[in-house]
Each structure stands twice: as C-alpha cells, then as structure tokens.
Amino acid sequence: VQLVESGGGLVQAGGSLRLSCAASGILFSIHAMGWYRQAPGNQRELVAVISSGGNTNYADSVKGRFTISRDNAKRTVYLQMNSLKHEDTAVYYCNANLVRVGNDYWGQGTQVTVSS
C-alpha cells in the first residue's frame, strides 16, 4: 500500500495550494480518505475527510477555506487550500481508512509553510 502526497510548498498568507494524494495497493473507491496535519509541538489533527460516497467533513478552522475531493478513476484525493494562514503551516498527511476491515494507512507527509 502506498499513499504519495504532493503539492506542498511555501506560500504567502492569503495564497492557495492544492495537495494531491495518489493511492496504490488498495481498493481506493471503498476507502474513506482524509487529510490530517501536524505542526511542530502539536498533535496530529484532522483537517478534512471524504467518505466513499462523497460525504465531507471539515475541521472548524478550515471550513469555508479548504475543499476535499476525490477522483476514484485516478485513485487520488485532493485538498484545495485557499486563503491560507500562517497557522495552517504544518506537515499534511493523507489517510486511507476502511473501518470494517481495520485498514488505516498513512502517507509520508508533505510540508506546507505559510509565510505571514
């Protein structure tokens, strides 16, 4: 199983980035996919999740600014991040989850740095 994130980088406050996570080795379409982040000294926290059926849920801190989406044909989940703030600076991790069989996979992370 591989989850490979891309799209991170350095951006000014107010800017945008789009993260991608390409999955292999899993039946992508039946997994819930999520984005989490971890800033230095903080615990990993949920940013956004999208179910196999396309239902989405967001952390309050990113609602209205971030959008999660998935393309099952490409086995890829995206995180469009707009109006970025300095406090969005973190390593962003992709997650694939299928509770009923105990699948819980993580990518290696991609750094997002927002300069104020």
Order of alpha helices (4+ residues) and beta strands (2+ residues): beta-beta-beta-beta-beta-beta-beta-beta-beta-beta-beta
